[in-house]
């Protein structure tokens, strides 16, 4: 059930003491004590079997509601409750801009509400994307700093929940930033340099229409989650980086285990338990298979690095200096973490 509808029904109960059973438009139970459905083939108000039923539209979706009792009193209640439920679903337009945006990002607004936002705040017909930002400092300070980098009135920085913020960015042809990742990196550096606040940033996809902004936010949030799960280097990560992982997450665990058993032979599984070896390999992959860059970043002698890469090849049969073998090893580490 829609979270906003739950809040509305809870408010009705607190103010009137009335409990409502909820059904889908086809009469299937959503929230009822008995779990039994009802026939949706009625107009207006239906009273039967000691209950009064009525219909109401919430966030562009129709529901059926049941109220215990089948007297004139319950019938009058049904008229009033239907109007209350439908009116409450359109309150988003009266919310402050920040809260309105937050609800849009979380997918809690109907298409009609999103359109109302577009009209009310003159949202331009430009491509846009969302950054999901997890910060270590006060979100109010972060929002204040982000607001300095708004290039037009449609750009918006909001607090979503706890330490999580979001930045909606509209893409202009004359923008000084090369890409969405470039802009995210700029914001991350600015936070650290100006406020001493560290953060992780997830970058969602760029969409042609503002109506898809919640999808971009979901992608940005997923990028944040996966960057933490897989200990990804750096603090800015785009959703596109993790498409392979997202594809593998859709595969059953049994199938993933089967794939992993094919790729790992002999002592190879034990090697994955050696954090130093795995971290060395992942750093090597992060540095585009560059031995000098990897040894410098790990503060490791070049010979030590070569020894570890040779050991990985002996145990797994994969030469990480070859691109194809490096890709295979990357898949192995992902499968190991997913399984």
Buried (B, 14 or more C-beta within 10 A) or exposed (E): EBEBBEEBBEEBEEEEEBBBBBBBEEBBBBBBEEEEBBEBEBEEBBBEEEBBBBBBBBBEEEBBBBBEBBEEEBBEBBEEBBEBBBEBBBEBBEBEEBEBBBBBBBBBBBEEBBBBBBEEBEBBEBBBBBBBBBBEBEBEBBBEBBEEBBBEEBBBBBBBEEBBBBBBBBBBEEEEBEBBBEBBBBBBEBBEEEBEBEBBBBBBBBBEEBBBBBBBBBBBBBBBBBBEEBEBEEBBBBBBBBEEBBEBEEEEEEEBEBBBEEBBEEEBBEBBEBEEBBEBBBBBBBBEBEBEBBBEBBEBEEEEBBEBBEBBBEBBEBBBBEEEBBBBBBBBBBBBBBB
